Amino acid sequence: MKLPRNAGILLHITSLPGPYGIGDLGEEGRRFADFLDSAGLKLWQILPLNPTGVGNCPYSSSSAFAGNPLLVSPKDLVKEGLIKAGNLPRASGLSSKRVDFSRVIRSRRRILDQARRNFKQDSDFGLRKEFDLFCRRNIFWLDDYALFVALKGRYKGVPWFKWPIPLAVREETALKAVARELEEEIEVVKFSQFLFFRQWADFRNDVNLRGVKIVGDIPFFVNQDSADVWAGRRLFLLDKRGRRTALSGVPPPKGGKVGQVWGNPLYNWKEMEKDGYEWWIARFKLVLSLVDIVRIDHFSGFYACWHIPPSTPSSTKGEWVKGPGAKLFRRIRRELGKLPIIAEALEPDVQKPVDRIMREFKIPGVRELQFGLEGSKPGYHHPDKIPVNCAYYTGLHDNDTSLGWYRKLNPKRKRRVLKYLGVKARDVSHGMVREVFNSMADTAIVPLQDPLGLGSPARMNIPGRARGQWEWRFEEEDLTDTLAGELASLVTGSGR
């Protein structure tokens, strides 16, 4: 599906300002949508909305379907009468510039537990009916996820494949017995999910009313220690005990010796095909009910994945194994209609066949200006090579900020970048934003850090580093009328 010529900002919900230690679905997000509207920006791209996993990473979740309860707005719970103002967390001691996930997790659990207790003790019939309807509509993932989280609590976070064998292999008698024992804990999880999806529906509606569309994100891979793998083992390449029989990753680049081993379980495409790729259709259907456009991370995996033997410490001995390719997306299109998606497909070994799939469905591909300005000759990401039907970024969540990236270049490369952009060093962030907006690409998106001209301390994530990532937040005063005016001029000047 070809997208209209628009521009937007990449900013995850957690990076919004607010008094409770983490951005949430409250009034600050609506004010950010007002800022986007005033700047003529029609797209707000976020990261996955699923619960965060190891290292607080939104791409390593316990569920591909669940929402992140840390994003529930405490203030909105007060407005709804589910908690009292006295239950709100104290803002003192919470950083306005970084997310302290350990403190926020403890605080949100207390608030959500209190909301549920109040709901049980004094809930009106309408809200109870709404909750019951939510549980019925989402039974295909919610029951397994709630039991999974409750069991994770019982076993102190131990991975599911190390639980007692009857539970790990999902013996029906054992599951029924433990579900009765953990009934209270299971309902806590379900109610937290109800609150997230309820608040998100209102939040998205308010953002859309401001003329702004939300670009969501689907990670291609899922976490081994997730409800998806535990409850749907036949859909993944696992042995009888649930251990991976192949690991995900990428081979070394040409001329290199070191690739990457990611370790995610790989899909059993033959099994998925038997039921018409039901799991993927359900996943797309849910995400497309939450956002307006979806960016697919590692889209190349639908064509082929690099399979690494689990006993191998490096990725050199792997092999490419084909997936369903266009067959899956034809099925999804039949079920769901036009596909408003953007594909991140940057694996050079399979680039050509992946590009063919994207052309068939008119899917815009991701290009990044930072990559384009690093080579000696104009290549795939260079502004001179950008096609119309693509999504162009200065960088993504795994990149340094544009200023931080520039500062790490060698002197010769710095001179080339400044000459190409036609700016002084102090204006390099502005120059890169302008270059992306002025490009041929229909979709131009930049991380908020770049219009703000921020350096490496504002970086969202450094791949491979487990601590201190995904924590950056901006502050309310950063969004000035001057900044909105500068962005509006770029939008108008670039015909977006």
Secondary structure as UniProt FT lines:
FT   STRAND          6..10
FT   HELIX           13..15
FT   TURN            19..20
FT   HELIX           27..38
FT   TURN            39..40
FT   STRAND          43..45
FT   HELIX           54..56
FT   TURN            58..59
FT   HELIX           69..71
FT   HELIX           74..79
FT   TURN            80..81
FT   HELIX           85..87
FT   TURN            92..93
FT   HELIX           101..122
FT   HELIX           125..137
FT   HELIX           139..154
FT   TURN            155..157
FT   HELIX           160..162
FT   HELIX           165..168
FT   TURN            169..170
FT   HELIX           172..181
FT   HELIX           183..209
FT   TURN            210..211
FT   STRAND          213..219
FT   HELIX           227..231
FT   HELIX           233..235
FT   TURN            240..241
FT   STRAND          247..250
FT   TURN            254..255
FT   STRAND          260..265
FT   HELIX           269..274
FT   TURN            275..276
FT   HELIX           278..290
FT   STRAND          293..297
FT   HELIX           299..302
FT   STRAND          304..308
FT   TURN            310..311
FT   TURN            316..317
FT   STRAND          319..322
FT   HELIX           326..336
FT   STRAND          341..343
FT   HELIX           348..350
FT   HELIX           351..360
FT   TURN            361..362
FT   STRAND          365..368
FT   HELIX           369..372
FT   TURN            373..374
FT   TURN            380..381
FT   HELIX           383..385
FT   STRAND          390..393
FT   TURN            397..398
FT   HELIX           402..407
FT   HELIX           411..421
FT   HELIX           425..427
FT   HELIX           428..437
FT   STRAND          443..447
FT   TURN            448..453
FT   HELIX           456..458
FT   TURN            463..464
FT   HELIX           476..478
FT   HELIX           481..493
FT   TURN            494..495
//
